[in-house]
Amino acid sequence: MNKLKRLWRYFTSPEMILYIVFGIGTTVINIAAFAVCLHLLRWTWPASNAAAWILSVLFAFITNKLYVFKSKSFNACILWRELAGFIGARLLSLGVDYLCLYFMITLAGLNELLAKILDNVIVVIINYALSKFIIFRKK
């Protein structure tokens, strides 16, 4: 029962709730940008994914730094370390993103937008773990 209580406290903590709220925002930006580039601009899914990644990473860095993990320092060394770590971690999850999309779209024949939505579940989990335990960890 204690494990259940700890798990409940963890998932209802202010940090987790903020991460979920801004994570939803990041995911909406990612999927919307992907759809606009893919369907309106008629880009390929890999190019659409790159554009979506850039926009969502910018939004995610700002909201994760300031609101989720409350890293308020704008000292140049700290800011650049966080930004480099954040982009590095997001590049890692971008690799997973492209692999998932390749398998789902090219090999499994799923619709691009459906594949992007399913893929985001995996990417969000990876990004949270990297942000929480590596990039914005408390010293």
Secondary structure, 3 states (H helix, E strand, C coil): CHHHHHHHHHHCCHHHHHHHHHHHHHHHHHHHHHHHHHHHCCCCHHHHHHHHHHHHHHHHHHHHHHHHCCCCCCCHHHHHHHHHHHHHHHHHHHHHHHHHHHHHHHHCCCCHHHHHHHHHHHHHHHHHHHHHHHHCCCC
